Amino acid sequence: MSTAFDHVPVLAEQVLGSFAELSALLAQQPGGEGVLVDCTLGGGGHSALLLAAHPGLRLIGLDQDPTARSAAAERLAPFGDRVRIVATNFANYIPAEPVVAVLADLGVSSPQLDVAGRGFSFRADGPLDMRMNIETGETAAELIERLDETALADLIYAYGEERLSRRIARRIKEQGPWGGAEKGTAALAYLVAGCYPPKARRGRIHPATRTFQALRIAVNDEL
């Protein structure tokens, strides 16, 4: 597998331990079979562990990210028709059959953070995108341009719990428009950091973390 999602789950033991009672639940089902819904399929690593450990388990894997779905399809191919992958936000999915377990690993994944072009991280400069589904929807830059200063400040405060949201929103709107080659993730992170007093910029958490979180949540309708 050659995608960024080709990784070994770091919480393998914790995932298997959390679903330790799955065998007993499956034994109570007709034919000893049951459905697991993985709400955040990603590369399919966690689901692969559970499918291998529980032969009676069938999987419905949900993910908005086409790159993740492609990687998961390759990883989970050995499990054949026990696996069904659905392109959707889990908030919009209603299973058509009873399920025995649900798995959700919320938030942005490491493979997504590692690709600067996705725009999730300020560790390397990239476009202000932040969409889980890169095929549709509004980018972070487009969201910033659409909102007025007050609405942007409210968003940053509500989704990022950022106490300097008013100052940050004002500076963002003053420095627009956003979305060009010079107005990507690095420029936004630098602007947000500049809204903080010098001493506060040297904390354990980067000053832009809360603002980036708020924009990502809004772009992907996570709440």
URBELZI-V322386 format. One record per helix or strand of 3 or more residues. SS is the DSSP state (a for helix, b for strand). FROM is the first residue (numbers start at 0). TO is the last residue. If there is no record, write none. Layout:
<<SS & FROM & TO> <SS & FROM & TO>>
This chain:
<<a & 11 & 17> <a & 21 & 26> <a & 29 & 31> <b & 33 & 37> <a & 44 & 52> <b & 56 & 62> <a & 65 & 81> <b & 82 & 86> <a & 89 & 91> <b & 100 & 102> <a & 109 & 113> <a & 115 & 117> <a & 139 & 145> <a & 148 & 159> <a & 164 & 173> <a & 184 & 193> <a & 197 & 201> <a & 208 & 218>>
